[in-house]
């Protein structure tokens, strides 16, 4: 039986907000999936090992995944020993590949 292909859900909409004096403002709303397909997870793992520094926001923007989901994935990789935290005193978590 062939494997079922997993797809990622990303919905993009544009909202018009009413402002003062008849002006309107358009904002783009992007709703990203909280689930990472297995194929995409393999791709992320390969790209992480090639980078010098790893930020959760960079990965989230590149692959259209929620930042919170990427943070959980990076924490899992840290426990496995693939990556390590650069400096624990920083507010922004920067990871580097383990070598």
C-alpha positions, 0 to 999 in steps of 0.5 A: 500500500503506498504511503499517504502524502501529508499536506500542510495547511496554510491559509492567507486572507486579506482584511480591510480595517476601517480607520478614521475619516473613511480611510481603510488599511489592508492587513494580510493574515496568514494562518499556518498549520501546527502540524509538520509533515514527515517529509518536511521534517526531514528537509528541515533536519538536513538544512539545520545541520548545514547552517551556522546558526539556527533561529526558530523564526527563520525556519518558520518563515521559510517553511510556513510553519508556526513559530511555536511548532518550530520551537518544540521541534528545536527543543526535541533536536536539542534533547537528541543532541543534534543541536545545542543552545548557543547562549542560555542567558540570551532572551532570543534562543540561538542554536548551533549544530553540535559537532 
